[in-house]
Every structure is written in C-alpha cells, then in structure tokens.
C-alpha cells in the first residue's frame, strides 16, 4: 500500500480504537478485512468528507466580496479596508473567539485577527485616516489581555496557548502620536499585564547555570532574557498533519520537543525560518526554545522603556523599576547577541552559550527599538546596505531555503522595521531607497495581478514568492499597511527641499510620488 494508504488506514485505526467501539481493544486489530485495504481507505475517506461537509460550514464560504476596481495602488488599499474589516457578532461558533469591537483580518486563509500583523496593518489604517479602526483594534487586544492574561496568536481557541511578538506597546505609541498621551493611559494596566505574562519566572532561584521557565531564561543572577514558547507540546491544530509528518522525519533526540519548538516558532511570527534550525539541518531539527531571539528581546526592551516613561508621566514610582529593567536587558542583549567583528546582532543559544550563525533581519530590531547609539547604528546600517539590500527591498535572511522566512523572500513588517530604524538614526537616504524598492515591487505585482501579497520574492522581481506550509496568500493586511504608510510618509518627505539628493533613490521614489498624486486626485 502507498504511504498515503498507510496514513488513511492509521486514521481509521485511531478513530475506532480511541472511540472504544469495542469493549475489548484487541477486537479490532484481530478483525479480518472483507474487501481490499485500498477500497476500505477510499470509502472511509469519502464517508469522513461527507460527514464534515454535512455538519460544518467552510470558513472560505464566508469571505467578503472583493473591492471595486481602483485607479492607483493607494486607492486600492483604501478600498480594501472595508473588505478586510470584521464586525463584532457576539456569537460563539466553531473555534473563533468573538471580539467586542471591529477589527481587520489579513486576508486569504487568515480569516481571524493576528497579533503582530495587526500593528503593521494599523500603520496603514492611520495613513488611510481610519483611526477609528485602530482604536477599536486596540480595545480588542486590551480585552484579550484582560480575558486571557496575554494576546493570543490570533482569535482562535487553538491559539490561546501562545502569543506573538509583543507589539501592543507599539500600537499604543502609534495611537498616542495621533490622539495624544492621555488617550492611551487607560491601557497601561493591560500593557503591564502583558509584560508580566512574558516575564513569568516561576519561583525558582538561580543555581549557577542558565535556568529556563516558560518564556524566560535566567542567565545569571538578575540577568534575564526571553524566548518564544508555547504551553503545549502537541501538533498544531492548524497544521496537524504537517507537524506529525515532521515528527516522524526528526531524529529521535529531537522528537521529544519538536511540537513545542514548532509552536514556539509560530509564536515568533517567523513560521518558519532557518534561524530556528540547527546549522545545516532542516526544519526537523528546529530548536526555537533553545534560542534567545534578538527581535523579541528588543521589543521587550521597548516595552520597558515605554512603561518607564509613561508611568513616570502619571506619577507612578514603579517607573524607575522599568527603567532599570530596560538597562539590564540592553546590557545583556549586547553582551549575548552583538557580534563586534561583523557589526550585527545574532540570536543567542542559551543551551550552547554561543551566538547562532544565521544572518537574519531580526538583527535590525535593536535599531528600530532605540537600543543603539549612533556609532553602532551606523555599523548596522552598513550591514543592511551591503548584505541585505535587494532589488525589491531587504531580504529576510541570507540563507536560501524552502522556508518562507528565508531568502529570497521579503516581508512587509521587516521592511517597516528596517526603514523606521534607519530613519531613527538619520540614515534617511537608505531608508527611502528600501521603501521605494518595496513599494515598486508591490506595485508591479499589483499591476499584474490586481492583488497585494503576503510576501514577495525581493531578489528576482520577475517571480512570485514561495516556500512555507501553504500557498502565497493575497489580501493582505500587513502588506497593505506598510505600503500605504510608505506612500504617505515618503510622499510627504519627497516634497521637502532640504531632503538630501540621491538620484537612484529619487528615481525609485517616483513610483511612490505617482501613487500619492493619484490618490490625491481620487480624494
């Protein structure tokens, strides 16, 4: 029998045995088939498919209609927000967690809200003057923190055991820029509650070697960095078959933790990338929980800095504690992850006591989160320009692999992190060039397909992106957000006479300027 036949027969065996159709578990293994195994397999699959279709509604049948044709990329994105928006229903059906306020989903197979996606979507909503949706989405995340103690990966019940990169703080910063500081003080308790979730250290004390507990790793007394984690060590519901297959491909020494490492990789948002795998090996060697990621710890540094600032402004004495925590994290992150010779940040393996070898754009998060002085920022900018810059923007890692968070793919959130980090430290020409290249690529694909994609091949602009566990999705929330925000931000800057001259960047920015002009005419 084929491998697929074995899998179907195994599924039948598991169903019969676990449902205890017979009082004696030995009865079914001793049964004699009266038709060919292949026919049993075919009939069982048909019976199961018929049962599912009679008793469940496919989520794909509930999609909103496509927007009307637009005359520019910017106006197309503006028209997409109502299509991707979902209204609160209050009805608990299936695995979806009902949310109390309107929200925006990514699109394609992603029919629910996702945590870190939403921040980048919000940047575009602000550019489209939809601050109402930004506020309602923040209210949803605050509600999720109140309800679960953290923001789940997405509003599905099977996502509750994990989160995603903690960007609630970035959402509040964004809203404060538009609505003022007073508008976000109501959400400071939720921001602190999320921070406690990430910093849960249990009751253990340091015993002379690195001590891991959930999402924290104590390296030395009072030196704690964070990792990605999941409360469960089982196959992911949304990728069940893929996870089980990978389990059987993994070496025995990796199998005991492979499901937890896959789930932790999903919590990272980088699902999946060579950065989570042992050097030279595939996804079956995934070791996410053994690494202290640069991006996660940079974001938590930003949370600590913001809580120190914001609590200080409302007269809360605990502001000093958060300021001290930020300084400790900064020192530990530089000590563990900064490579002086290469001028770049790498993830740190706390089990090996050494930096991991994967060059990835996670190393740009310290630039974005304000962790660097200008001298170190200049070195990071140099690496971005000489190593990561490609015709369509910046590439995710320098490793080409079948995983979607690797070369040749580029992702909107990473373009945003890099560009804003460069702007923070005065590298405006490079920042504008990266933004222009990415918008140009997105516009080129849009002109060919009428869609914005989840990810792009930034190395060969004649190809679509690939890799990963599922086909490339269109929609698409965070691409819409970043592209729209780039069009808004750099269109305004391009008109400033004091902007440094850069012919190459100016030529690339023409795409952005045309889009802005077209959007202005439409309005």
C-alpha positions in Angstrom: 0.0 0.0 0.0 1.2 3.6 -0.7 2.3 5.9 2.1 -1.0 7.8 1.8 -2.8 4.5 2.1 -1.0 3.7 5.3 -1.9 7.1 6.7 -5.6 6.7 5.9 -5.6 3.2 7.4 -3.8 4.5 10.5 -6.5 7.2 10.8 -9.3 4.6 10.7 -7.5 2.5 13.3 -7.0 5.5 15.6 -10.7 6.5 15.2 -12.0 3.1 16.0 -9.7 2.4 18.9 -9.9 5.8 20.6 -13.7 5.9 20.3 -13.8 2.5 22.0 -16.3 1.0 19.6 -15.5 -2.4 21.1 -15.3 -3.2 24.8 -12.1 -5.1 24.2 -9.4 -3.1 22.5 -8.0 -6.4 21.0 -11.1 -7.0 19.0 -10.5 -4.5 16.1 -6.8 -5.4 15.5 -7.9 -9.0 15.1 -10.7 -8.2 12.6 -10.3 -9.6 9.1 -11.0 -7.2 6.2 -13.6 -8.5 3.7 -12.6 -6.0 0.9 -9.2 -4.7 -0.3 -7.5 -2.3 2.1 -7.4 0.3 -0.7 -11.2 0.2 -1.0 -11.6 0.5 2.8 -9.3 3.5 2.7 -11.3 5.1 -0.2 -14.7 4.5 1.5 -13.5 5.8 4.9 -12.2 9.0 3.4 -15.4 9.6 1.4 -17.5 8.9 4.5 -15.5 11.3 6.6 -15.5 14.0 3.9 -19.3 13.7 3.5 -19.8 13.9 7.3 -17.7 17.0 7.6 -19.4 18.8 4.7 -22.9 18.0 6.2 -22.0 19.2 9.7 -19.6 22.2 9.1 -19.6 25.4 7.1 -16.2 26.0 5.4 -14.7 29.4 6.5 -13.8 30.1 2.9 -17.5 30.3 2.1 -17.9 33.3 4.5 -15.5 35.7 2.8 -16.4 39.3 2.0 -16.6 40.4 -1.7 -13.6 41.9 -3.5 -13.4 45.7 -3.7 -14.3 47.6 -6.8 -11.5 48.4 -9.2 -9.2 51.3 -8.2 -7.1 53.6 -10.3 -4.0 53.5 -8.1 -2.3 51.3 -5.5 -3.1 53.7 -2.7 -6.8 53.9 -3.5 -6.9 50.2 -3.9 -5.6 49.8 -0.4 -8.0 52.3 1.0 -10.8 50.4 -0.6 -9.6 47.1 0.8 -10.0 48.1 4.5 -13.8 47.6 4.5 -13.4 44.2 2.7 -10.9 43.0 5.3 -12.8 44.5 8.3 -15.0 42.3 10.5 -17.8 43.4 12.8 -18.3 42.0 16.3 -21.0 39.3 16.3 -21.0 38.1 19.9 -21.8 34.6 18.6 -19.6 31.8 19.7 -19.4 29.3 16.8 -16.6 27.0 16.0 -13.0 27.9 17.1 -13.4 31.7 16.6 -13.2 33.9 19.7 -15.7 36.7 19.2 -14.3 40.1 19.7 -16.2 43.1 21.1 -15.1 45.7 18.6 -14.5 45.8 14.8 -11.1 44.6 13.5 -9.2 43.9 10.3 -8.0 40.4 9.2 -5.0 39.8 7.0 -6.9 38.0 4.1 -6.7 34.8 2.2 -6.7 31.8 4.5 -6.2 34.1 7.5 -9.9 34.9 8.4 -9.2 35.9 12.0 -7.2 38.7 13.6 -3.4 38.1 14.2 -1.5 39.9 16.9 1.7 41.2 15.4 0.2 41.5 11.9 -2.3 44.0 13.3 0.3 46.6 14.3 1.6 46.9 10.7 -1.9 47.0 9.4 -2.7 49.8 11.9 0.2 51.9 10.4 -1.7 51.8 7.1 -5.0 52.5 8.7 -3.6 55.7 10.1 -2.3 56.6 6.7 -5.8 56.0 5.3 -7.3 58.1 8.1 -9.1 55.2 9.7 -8.1 56.0 13.3 -11.5 54.6 14.4 -10.4 51.1 13.4 -7.1 51.5 15.1 -8.8 52.4 18.3 -11.3 49.5 18.1 -8.5 47.0 17.4 -6.5 48.3 20.4 -9.7 47.8 22.5 -9.9 44.2 21.3 -6.3 43.5 22.3 -6.8 45.1 25.7 -9.9 42.8 26.1 -7.9 39.8 25.1 -5.3 40.6 27.7 -8.0 41.1 30.4 -9.6 37.8 29.4 -6.5 35.6 28.9 -3.6 37.4 30.5 -2.0 37.9 27.1 -2.8 38.4 23.5 -3.2 35.0 21.8 -1.5 34.3 18.4 -5.0 35.0 16.9 -8.6 35.0 18.0 -9.0 31.2 17.6 -9.3 29.0 20.6 -6.5 26.8 19.4 -4.2 29.8 19.6 -4.6 30.6 23.3 -1.5 28.6 24.4 0.8 31.1 22.7 1.2 34.7 21.8 3.1 36.5 19.1 5.8 39.2 19.2 4.6 41.7 21.8 3.6 44.8 19.8 0.8 46.1 22.0 3.2 48.8 23.1 3.9 49.8 19.5 0.2 50.1 18.9 -0.1 52.5 21.9 2.8 54.5 20.6 1.1 54.8 17.3 -2.2 55.8 18.8 -0.5 58.4 21.1 1.1 60.0 18.1 -2.3 60.8 16.7 -4.5 61.1 19.7 -2.1 62.3 22.4 -0.7 60.6 25.5 -3.8 61.0 27.6 -5.7 58.7 25.1 -3.5 55.7 26.0 -3.3 55.9 29.8 -6.4 53.8 30.1 -4.5 50.8 28.5 -1.4 51.0 30.7 -2.7 48.3 33.1 -3.1 45.9 30.1 0.4 46.7 28.9 1.8 45.8 32.3 -0.3 42.6 32.4 1.2 41.5 29.1 4.7 42.3 30.3 4.1 40.1 33.4 3.0 37.3 31.1 6.3 37.4 29.2 8.3 37.8 32.4 6.8 34.9 34.4 9.8 33.3 36.1 8.1 30.9 38.5 9.5 30.6 42.0 12.9 29.2 41.1 16.2 30.9 42.1 19.5 31.0 40.2 21.5 27.8 40.6 24.8 28.7 38.8 23.7 27.8 35.3 21.1 29.1 32.8 17.6 28.4 34.2 14.6 28.4 31.8 11.0 28.8 32.8 8.3 29.3 30.2 9.3 32.4 28.2 12.2 33.5 30.5 15.8 32.3 30.8 17.9 33.4 33.7 21.5 33.6 32.6 22.9 35.0 35.8 21.5 36.4 39.0 19.2 39.3 37.9 20.1 38.8 34.2 17.0 37.5 32.4 16.3 37.4 28.7 13.3 35.9 26.9 12.5 33.2 24.4 9.5 32.1 22.4 7.4 29.3 23.9 4.1 27.5 23.9 2.2 25.9 26.8 1.6 22.8 24.7 3.8 20.1 23.3 1.4 18.7 20.7 0.9 19.1 17.0 -0.7 22.5 16.0 -4.3 22.1 15.1 -4.0 24.3 12.1 -1.0 22.3 10.7 -1.7 18.9 12.4 -0.7 16.6 9.5 2.4 18.6 8.7 3.6 18.5 12.3 3.0 14.8 12.7 4.9 14.1 9.4 7.8 16.2 10.6 7.9 14.4 13.9 8.5 11.1 12.1 11.3 12.7 10.0 13.1 14.1 13.0 15.9 12.3 14.7 14.9 10.5 18.0 16.8 13.0 20.1 14.7 15.9 18.7 11.3 14.3 18.8 10.6 14.9 22.5 10.4 18.7 21.9 9.7 19.1 18.2 6.0 20.0 18.7 6.8 22.7 21.3 9.5 24.1 19.1 7.2 24.3 16.1 4.6 26.0 18.2 7.2 28.4 19.6 8.3 29.1 16.0 4.7 30.0 15.3 4.7 32.4 18.3 7.7 34.1 16.8 5.7 35.0 13.7 8.6 33.6 11.7 7.0 30.3 10.9 9.3 29.1 9.6 12.9 30.1 9.1 16.4 28.6 9.1 17.2 30.8 12.1 15.3 28.3 14.3 17.1 25.2 13.0 20.5 23.7 13.9 23.2 24.7 11.5 23.0 22.9 8.2 19.8 20.9 9.0 16.2 21.3 8.1 13.0 22.0 10.0 13.1 18.6 11.6 16.0 20.0 13.7 14.0 23.0 14.9 15.2 24.4 18.3 13.3 27.6 18.8 13.1 27.3 22.6 16.9 27.0 22.8 17.4 30.5 21.4 17.1 34.0 22.9 15.8 35.9 19.9 17.1 39.4 19.1 13.7 40.7 17.9 11.8 39.5 21.0 14.2 41.0 23.5 14.4 44.2 21.6 10.6 44.6 21.6 10.5 43.8 25.4 13.2 46.5 25.9 10.9 48.9 24.1 8.1 47.9 26.4 10.3 48.5 29.5 11.4 51.9 28.1 7.8 53.0 27.3 6.5 51.8 30.7 9.3 53.8 32.4 8.3 56.9 30.5 4.6 56.6 30.7 4.3 55.5 34.3 6.7 58.3 35.2 4.4 60.8 33.4 1.4 59.7 35.5 3.5 59.9 38.7 3.9 56.1 39.3 7.1 55.4 41.3 7.4 52.0 39.6 8.7 53.8 36.6 12.2 53.5 38.0 11.9 49.7 38.1 11.1 49.5 34.5 13.9 51.9 33.6 16.4 49.7 35.5 15.0 46.6 33.8 15.5 48.2 30.4 19.1 48.9 31.2 19.7 45.4 32.4 18.2 43.9 29.2 20.1 46.2 27.0 23.4 45.2 28.6 22.6 41.5 28.4 21.4 41.7 24.8 24.6 43.5 23.7 26.7 41.0 25.6 25.0 37.9 24.2 23.9 38.9 20.7 26.2 41.7 19.4 29.0 40.5 17.1 31.6 43.2 17.2 33.6 41.7 14.3 30.6 41.6 11.9 28.7 44.6 13.3 25.4 42.7 13.6 23.1 41.1 16.2 22.5 37.4 16.2 20.2 35.1 18.2 21.9 33.6 21.3 21.8 29.9 22.1 21.4 29.8 25.9 22.0 26.0 25.8 25.3 26.3 24.0 26.4 29.6 25.4 27.1 30.9 21.9 25.6 33.1 19.2 23.7 31.3 16.4 25.1 31.6 12.9 22.0 32.7 11.0 22.2 36.2 9.5 18.6 37.5 9.7 16.8 40.8 9.8 15.9 40.1 13.4 19.3 41.8 13.9 17.7 45.1 12.8 15.2 45.2 15.7 17.7 46.9 18.1 18.0 49.7 15.5 14.2 50.1 15.4 13.6 49.8 19.2 16.1 52.5 20.1 18.6 50.3 21.8 21.7 51.6 19.9 23.9 54.6 19.9 24.6 56.3 16.5 28.0 54.6 16.1 26.6 51.1 16.4 23.6 52.1 14.4 25.9 53.2 11.5 27.5 49.7 11.5 24.1 48.0 11.4 23.0 50.3 8.6 26.2 49.4 6.7 25.4 45.7 7.0 21.8 46.2 5.8 23.0 48.0 2.7 25.9 45.6 1.9 24.3 42.3 2.8 20.5 42.5 2.9 19.5 45.1 0.2 18.0 43.5 -2.9 16.1 44.9 -5.9 12.7 44.6 -4.2 13.7 45.7 -0.7 15.5 43.8 2.1 15.7 40.0 2.2 14.7 38.2 5.4 17.8 36.1 5.9 21.0 35.4 3.9 20.1 31.7 3.8 18.2 30.4 0.8 15.9 27.6 1.9 12.4 26.1 1.3 11.1 28.0 4.4 9.1 31.2 3.8 11.0 33.3 6.3 14.3 33.0 4.4 15.9 34.2 1.1 14.6 35.0 -1.4 11.5 36.3 0.4 10.9 39.8 1.8 8.1 40.6 4.2 6.4 43.9 4.7 6.9 44.0 8.5 10.6 43.6 8.2 10.7 46.4 5.5 9.0 48.6 8.1 11.3 47.7 11.0 14.4 48.4 8.9 13.2 51.6 7.3 12.0 53.1 10.6 15.1 52.0 12.4 17.3 53.7 9.8 15.2 56.9 10.0 15.6 56.9 13.8 19.3 57.2 13.4 19.5 59.6 10.4 20.1 57.1 7.6 17.2 58.6 5.5 18.6 58.0 2.0 19.0 54.3 2.5 15.6 54.2 4.3 13.9 55.9 1.4 15.5 53.6 -1.1 14.4 50.5 0.7 10.8 51.8 1.0 10.8 52.8 -2.7 12.1 49.4 -3.8 9.5 47.6 -1.8 6.6 49.8 -3.0 7.8 49.4 -6.6 7.8 45.7 -6.2 4.3 45.6 -4.6 3.0 47.9 -7.3 4.5 45.8 -10.1 2.8 42.7 -8.7 -0.4 44.7 -8.2 -0.4 45.8 -11.9 0.0 42.2 -13.0 -2.5 40.5 -10.6 -4.7 43.2 -9.0 -3.6 42.0 -5.6 -1.2 42.7 -2.7 0.6 39.6 -1.4 1.6 38.3 2.0 5.2 38.1 1.0 7.4 38.8 -2.1 10.5 37.5 -3.8 12.7 40.5 -3.4 15.7 39.0 -5.2 14.1 38.2 -8.6 11.3 40.6 -9.2 10.0 38.5 -12.1 8.9 35.7 -9.8 6.4 35.3 -7.0 7.4 34.4 -3.5 7.2 30.7 -2.4 8.2 28.4 0.4 6.4 27.5 3.6 3.5 25.3 4.5 0.8 26.9 2.4 0.4 28.8 -1.0 1.2 32.5 -1.1 -1.8 34.4 0.3 -3.2 37.7 -1.1 -5.1 40.4 0.7 -3.1 41.3 2.6 -3.2 43.1 5.9 0.3 44.0 6.8 1.4 44.5 3.2 -1.5 46.9 2.7 -0.5 48.7 5.9 3.2 49.1 5.2 2.9 50.0 1.6 0.1 52.6 2.4 2.2 54.0 5.2 5.3 54.2 3.0 3.3 56.0 0.3 2.0 58.5 2.8 5.3 59.1 4.7 7.7 59.3 1.8 5.4 61.2 -0.5 5.4 64.0 2.1 9.2 63.9 2.7 9.9 63.9 -1.1 8.5 67.4 -1.3 10.8 68.8 1.3 13.6 70.9 -0.3 16.1 70.1 2.3 15.9 66.3 1.6 19.4 65.0 0.7 19.8 64.4 -3.1 20.2 60.8 -4.2 19.4 60.2 -7.9 18.9 56.4 -7.6 16.5 56.8 -4.7 14.7 59.7 -6.4 14.1 57.5 -9.5 12.7 54.7 -7.3 10.6 57.2 -5.3 8.9 58.3 -8.5 6.6 55.2 -8.1 5.6 56.5 -4.6 5.1 60.0 -5.8 2.9 58.9 -8.7 0.8 56.8 -6.3 0.4 59.7 -3.9 -0.6 62.1 -6.7 -3.1 59.6 -8.0 -4.6 59.1 -4.5 -4.9 62.9 -4.1 -6.8 63.2 -7.4 -9.2 60.5 -6.3 -9.9 62.2 -3.0 
